[in-house]
């Protein structure tokens, strides 16, 4: 009796940790979900404003300041299917950029994401290319460039031109594709009487850290790829110490949860990447060619680089890596250790979405596919469970016989398993296989912009956010929003119910403490999973329903599991 009381106390402590301690621990290592996009009050669904703005997002002050700053200098307009904005001819900066296809919220009148803003405005964020030289005057931030056109668009490049008055002409030919990649072809023509030495460079400046939260499972912040590997740094580290990365092939920039800016030098040219900070909360990623280029009189030198500014769309990032040869460009998305599972799951899930047009339905079909693939293993699991149940009397006899000799008991039990051809761990295999699959889907929901603002049915407007509908305000009929830590949504409740019935189908454990654990476990997991993305909960509910159907069928194949073990 004392042993049972001891076990129950241990169980109670573990339960308290799961309910109250786990959310604190998981906040950093396993962040629950993206912020909710809607709330339900008074029986109506209301779109929530973003709690924190995206990079250079529009605010009242930012709009006024930005308009004034933009009007102060001559500009070339940017117009593509995915981007709009302008290039500042003073300093040749790409400093005004809006992502046409992505909005701040799901509201119909929501403004689009503004990624870049000029210096002097709120959240200044811009990029440029230039040259350093100790022998001639090179263009600087005050140089006003001449442009060959007034619009940059796919198939319509422009050339920026500047003359230093000493016989040298500097040109930047800018082109852009239909997505998010700029190409900068930098040329220096030496019309002087003596050789000159110049060093091409590119820079990316950002005022302030990202408002997205850096997480253990999803990096947000400065990033550099050098020598075939990625370096993820946070803003505090860069503020304390600048870092240089000599490399041939690589890139550097800043990544948010869904957006990326990246400078990509020529992948065959030795360069030095740098991540550093400046005054007033400024951060900079830049590169410079490692060796200066010597240009003889009457000759020219050209260097080509690229600049990415846009959404981290998985297929697009992978295509740029393959077609343009950008070394490990897919490291812009922090797949982590499980990328070998996560990327196939994403591509299959994305294919299903394109097929059916609903990500929730695609998640259900993904779950069905996984269960079908694991079905042969589940058959072996149930056969093993049936065999284990059949030998329970023999195990009990051995435990009574050798209860004072634990090593002998273990030896006899292993011999019994071998004689009866039973593997006691076989029943754990399906669960162990599901863990990396669950984690992979969890990361896909957090990382990929393709899941952002994807609706499912009825009140579920974003599968990457928690369920906003809760009985605590009578499913939205009462005009108040419960605190998030107790606002258990409808979908998590369905998850708890599905787990309850699944556990009820399992053979009842013989140990009383185990019975108590299994009785309360579904409701504990319901609270633990409530803040997570609805998409993950949909996967788990579907998996539970399929498991119950599978158990019903397999119980018919192994009736010994439904009968009490012989004594």
N, C-alpha and C positions, 0 to 999 in steps of 0.2 A: 504493500500500500504506500509506504514511504517513497519507494522508487517511482511509482506512478505520480505522486505529488511532485516529486523532484522534476520529472519529465514535463509535467504540466507547467510548472514555473518557468522552466527553460523555454517552453513553447510560447508562453505569454510574453516573455522578454523579447524573443525573436519577433513575435507579432507586433509588439510596440515599436521595435526598431524599424520594421518594414513600413508601418503606417506613418511614423513620425520622423524617423531618422533617414530613411531612404530618399525622400524628396530633397532633403538638404544635401546629401552626398551626390545624388544624381543631377543636381542643378547644373554642375559644371561638366561632369563626365558624360552624362546622358541627358542633355536638355530636352524638355518634354515636347515642345511643339513651337511652331511659329505663333506670334500673337494672334488672338482671335480677330477675324475681319468683320464679324457681325455680333450684335447682341439682340436678344428677344425680350421685349418688354411690352406690356399692354396688348399682347397678342400680335405684335408686329415685329418684323425683322428690320433692324436698323443697321446701316453700315457704319462701322467704327472708323474714325480717323486713325492714321498711323501714329502710334505712341512716340515714335522717333522717326524723323525724316530720313529719307534715303540721301545719298550723296548729293549735295548742292540742290536739295529739294526746294520747291517754291514755298516761301512764307511771305507774309505781308511785307516785311522789311526787305527780304531778299529780292522780291520782284522789283521794288522801286530802285534799290541800289543797283541791281543788275541792269535795268533799263538805262539808267544814267551812265553807267560805265560803258555799256555796249555802244551808246550813242557818241561817245567821246572819240572814237577812232574809226578809220575806214575799215571795211570788212568785205570778205567774200562769203557768200551764202553757201551753206551745205544743205543739199536736198537729195535724199536717197529713199528707197522704200522703208528703211528702218530708222533713219536718223534725220534730224533737222538741226540747224544751228548756224554757226558762222566761224570764220577764221579771222583773227585779229591781224591786220597787216602791220600794226605797230608791234614789232618783236616777233612776227610770224608765228603766232601762237594759236593752237587749236584749243579754244577756251569757252566755247558755247555749244553745248551738245544736249539734245533731247532724244530719248528713246521713244519712237512713235508707237511701238507695238506693246508697250508696258505702261500701265497706269499705277498711280500711287495706291489706290484702293479699288474695290469692285464696283463702286458707285458709277452711275452712267456719266456723270459730269466730272469725274476725277481727272485731275491734271496728269499728264504723262510724267514718267521719271525723267528728271533733269540730272544728267551725270556730271557735266562740266560747267564751270562758271568762271568768269574772268577775275583777274587780280583786282582787289579793291571792292569786290562784292562779298556778300556773306558766303561762306563755304567755298572760297576760291579753289579751283581745281582745273589745271590746264597742262598742256604738253607742248613741246617745241623741239626744233633741231637747230644746230649751229656748228660753229667751228671755233677752236682756240688756236691762237698763233702768237708767237713772240716776235715775228719778223714783219708782219703787216697788221693793219687794223681790220678786224673782223666785225661783222654786224653784231649788234647787241640788242638789249631789250628796248632801246629807244629808236632803233632803226625802223623807218617806215618803208616797207617793201612795195614794189610795183607788181601788179597781178595781170596776167594775160586774159583773164575772164572774170565774170562776176558771180558765177555759180560753179561749185564743185559737185559733181554727181557721177554716177557710174557711166563710164565711157566718155566723160568730159573732164579730163584732168586740167589742172591750172599750173602755171609756173610763176613762182615768186622770184623777183629779181632785185638785187641790190648792188650798188657800185660804191667801193670805199674811197674813190677819188685818187687812188694810188696805182691804178692800172689793173686792179683785180676785180672780177665780177663774181658774185655769189648767186647761185640759183638753187631753188628747191622746187622740184617738180612733184606736185602732190596728186595722187589718184586715190580713188576709193571704190570698193566693190559694193555689191548690193546688200551686204550685211554690215560688219563692224570693223573692217580692216582698212586702214590708211597705208599707203606706200609713199615713202619720201625718198626721192632720188636727188641727193645733194651733189652739186657740181661747183668746182672752183676753176675759173679760167684766169691764168696768170698772163696779163698783158704787160707786165713790167719788164725791166731789164735784167733782173737777177732772180735766181731760184727762191722759192718761198717754201716754208714748212707749215702745214696746217694739220689740225687734229679734229676730225669730225666727232660730234657727240649728239646725244639726245637726252632730254630731261622730262620728268613728270613731277609736277609740284602739287601738293595737296595741303590745304589749311585745315588742321585738326584731324583727329582720328575718326575712323568710321563710327557711325552710330549703331551699326550692327554689332552684336556681341560675339567676341572671339570665344570659341568653344573647343573643348578637347576633341570633339568629333568633327568639327567643321572650322577650319582656320579662317579668320578674318584679319587682314592686316598686310604689312609689307611681305613681298615674296620675291625670291630670286631663284633661277635655275642656272646652275653652273656645273661644269664637268659631269654632266649626266645625272645630277641629283638636285632635288628641290630643297630650298632653305625657307622655312616658315618662321617669320619673326613677328613679335608683337610691337605695338607702337612704343611702349615703355622701354623695351630693349633698344630700339633704334634711337630713342631720345637720349639714352645714356651713352651709347657708343655707336659710331658709324662703322660700317663694315664694307670691305672691298672684296670683290670676287673676280680675280683674273680667270678668263675662260675663253674658249673658242666654241661657239654654239651655246645658246642660252638666252635668257631674257630676264627682265625685272619689272616690277610694278606693284599695284595695290589691288587686293581682292576684297570685295564685300561678300555677303552671303550669296547674292545673285549676280552682281555686276563685277566687271574686271576692266582695269586699264593696264596695259602692258607695253613696254618698249622692247622691240625685237630688233637688235642689230643684225647685220649680215652674219649668217650662221657659219661662214667660212673664215671670218676675219677675227683675229685675236683682239679682244676688248677687255675692259675692266668695268664690271658692274659695281654699282655702289648704292647702298641704302643709308640715308642719313637724315638728320633733322636740322632745323634752323630756328630762327627767332620767331616769337609769336605763334608757337604751335605749328610751325610749318614742317612738313615731311617731304622728302624728295627721293625718288628713284632715278638713277641716270646711268648712262654708259658713255665711255669714250674709247676710241680706237687706241690700242696699246702703243702703237708706234706712229709717230707723225708721218704724214705723207709729204714728200718733197715734190714740188711742181716746178719744172723748168720753164723758162720764159717761152711764151707762145704755145703752151700746152695746157691741158685740162686734166682734172682728176675727179672721179665720180665714186660715190659710195651710196649704197641703197640700204634703207632700214624700213621698218614697219612700226605701226602704232595701232594697237587694238583698243577699242573703247566701246563696250556694249555688254550684252547679257551673256552669261556663261551657259549657252545652249550646248548640250553634250555633243550632239552630232556635229554641230558647227566647229566646236573646239577640236574634236577629233579630225575633222576634215582639214582644218588649217594645219594641224600637225603633220598630216600625211602629204597634202598637196604642196605646202610651202616649206616643208622640211624644218619646222620650228621644233627644236629639241624639247621633248617632254612638255609640250604645251598643255596636255591634258592634266598636268599637275596643278593647273589653275583651279580645278575642282578637287577638293581634299578627300579623295576616295579612301585613303588610308590602307590599312593592312588587308582589308577584305575586298579590295577592288576586283579581285579575280571572281568574286561572287556578285558584287554590287553592279558592275557594268553589264554583265549578261542579264541580270534581273531588270535593270533599267531598260535596256534595249528591247527585251521581250515585253515588258510592261508598256513601253512607248508604242511598240508595234500593235499591241492589243488595243491601246487607246485609239490609234489611228484607224483601227478596224471597226470599233464599236462606238467611238465618239464620246465615251464617258469613262473617266479615270476610276470611278468607284466600281463600275462593272468590270473594267480591266483588272482591278485588284482581285475581284472575285474569281475571274477566269484564271488569273495567275495562281491563286490559292488552289483552285481545282487542278491545275496542271501539276503543281508541286505534290499534292496529295496522290495523284495518279502515279507520279514517279516514285513516291515513297511507299506505294501500296505493297509491293513485294516484300519490303522490309517489315511493314506492319504485319503481314501474314506470319513472318518468322517470329515477330514479337509475341503475337498471340499464341503461337505454338509453344514458344518458350514459357509464357505465362501458364499455359495449361499443364506443361510438364512440371513446372515449379510447384503448382498447386497439387499435383498428384503425389509428389514426394514430400509434401509437408509433414505427414506422420513420421517418416523416416528421419527428417531433420529434427523434429521435436525429440525423437528418441535419442538421437546423437547428443542433443543439447543437454538432456537429462543425464545421460551416461557420462559425459565428459565436462560437466559444468565446472569442475574444479581444475581442469587442465585445458586452458584456452589453446595452446599450440596444438595439442592432440585433436581438439575439436575442429580446428581449422583444417588440419590434415585429413581428418575423416570426411569432412564436408566436401573438400575438393575431390577426394576419391569417389564420393557418392555422385557428385556432378559428372565426373568422368564416366562412371559406370552407367548412369542413367542417360548420358549424352544430353545434359542440360547446361545451358550457358546462362548464369544468373544475370549477366549484364546485357543480354540481348534485348530485354524489355526497355532498356534505357536508350537504345540506339536511335529510334525515331525522334525522341525528344532532343537528343544531342545534335542530330542533323538539323532540326528546326531552329536551334539557337542561332547559328550563323545566318540562316535564311531570314529570320526575324530581324536580326541586327542589320543585315544588308538592306532590307526593305525600309527599316527605320532611317538609315542614312540616306537612301534614295529620296525619301519624303522630305528630309531636312535640306539636302544639298542641291537638288536639281530644280532649276527654275521651271521646268516643264510641269511640276506639281503645284507651282504657286497659283493660288486663286482658282484651283480646279474644283467645280461643284460636283456633288453626287446626286442627291435627291432632296426634295422638299427644303427644309431649313439648313441643310448642310451645303454651305457655299464655298468652303475651302477644306479640302481633304488633308492639307498639311497643318491645320489648326485644330484646337480642341472643339468638342461638341458644345455649341452655345445653348442648347435647349436643356433645361433642368427642371425637375419637379419642385425644387425649393421655392420657385416663384410661380408655381402652378403652371409650368410650361409656358411661361411668358405672359400669362393673364394678369399677374400682379406687376405693377410698374416699378420693379426694383431689380437690380442685378446682384446676386449673392457673391460674396468673396470667392475668388477663384479656387482657393484651397478646399472649399466645401461644395462647390457647384458641380456635383456629379451629373453628367449629362445623360441623356437617354441611351445613347450608344454604349457608353461604359456600363450602364445598368443591364443592357441586353448582353453585354460581354459577360458580366457576372452570372446572369441566369444561364447562359449557354455553358459556362464552366461548371455550374452547379449540376446541371443535368448530365454533363459528360462524366463528372466524378461519380454520380449516382449509378451510371452504367458500369463503372469499373467494379471488379470484385471487391467486396468489403474487406478491409484489412483486419487481421486477427487481433492486432494490438489496439487497445482502447485509446492510447494517446494518438496513434496514427489516425484513428477514426475522427478524433477531435480536430486534428490538423486538417484533414481532408474536408471536414464539415465547414470550417471557417475560411479555408484558403480561397475559394472563389470570390468571397466578398472582400477579402484583403486585397486581392489582385485587382478587383474592380476599382478600389480607391487608388491604388498605385498607378493604374493605367489611365485613369480619368483625365489627367492633364496632357496625355500624349495625343499625337495626331489622330484624327478620326480614321484616316486611311489605314493606319496600323491596327486600329481596333476592328475595322471592317475585315481586314485579313484574318485576325484572330477569331472573330465570330464565325466567319465562313469556315475556317479550319476546324473549329469546334463542331459545327453542324455536320461537316463531312466526316469528322472523326466518329461522331455518334452513329451516322449511317453505316460507316465502315465497321464499327464495333457490333452493331446489330447483325450485320451479315457474317462477321467472323465468329460471333458467339454461336451462330448456327453451325459453323464448321467445327467449332471446338466447344461442345456442350459441357465439357468437364469444368470450364471456367464458371459456369452458373450454379454448379452443385457444390455443396459443402465438402471440404476434404474429409476423406475417411480417417477414422481414429485408429 
